[in-house]
Amino acid sequence: MSQAWQIARRLLFQNRWLYLLLILWPLGMALAFDLPGFGLEQGDVLVLLHQESLYGLAFVCFTASVQLGNEQRSRRIVGVLSRAVSRSQYLFALLCAAWLPLALYAASFLLGGLLLAAHTPLPASQIVAMTVALLALGLWTAAVSLLFAAWLVPLLASA
């Protein structure tokens, strides 16, 4: 497990500035829309949160599908595979590296959503439910993206 965490940590460190920008996006949007002069209604907040949840899923899909290709083209894959790391640990590290930024994104999504919902009659439980759904769908999306990144490219190359 510690080897998988070391691989995931290195993958996350490689794109840290992009992840930081994307993680702060929902909170920044909420702060921008919370300025005086914006008359947000419940429907506006729901549309904004729906859009940000789709951005989160696209974010995890992109990070998961690109990681395997980047690793195959780099020299790091030789270093990783020369150690005693099982294939399942390696794929678990890729899954963690794709899903952990989404977990931080979901925390920002939750804080921004609660900030926006404070001005509307939207219940906080609905925003928490949206965040939990985002995390569950993100985990599923990361797994499917890794599956297609590992399986689809060799299939298309052999065809």
Buried (B, 14 or more C-beta within 10 A) or exposed (E): EEBBBBBBBBBBEBBEEEBEEBBBBBBEBBBEBBEEEEEBEBEBBBEBBEEBBEBBBEBBBBBBBBBBEEBEEEEBBEEBEEEEBEEEBBBBBBBBBBBBBBBBBBBBBBBBBBBBBEBBEBEEEBBEEBBEEBBEBBBEBBBEBBEBBBEEBEEEEEE
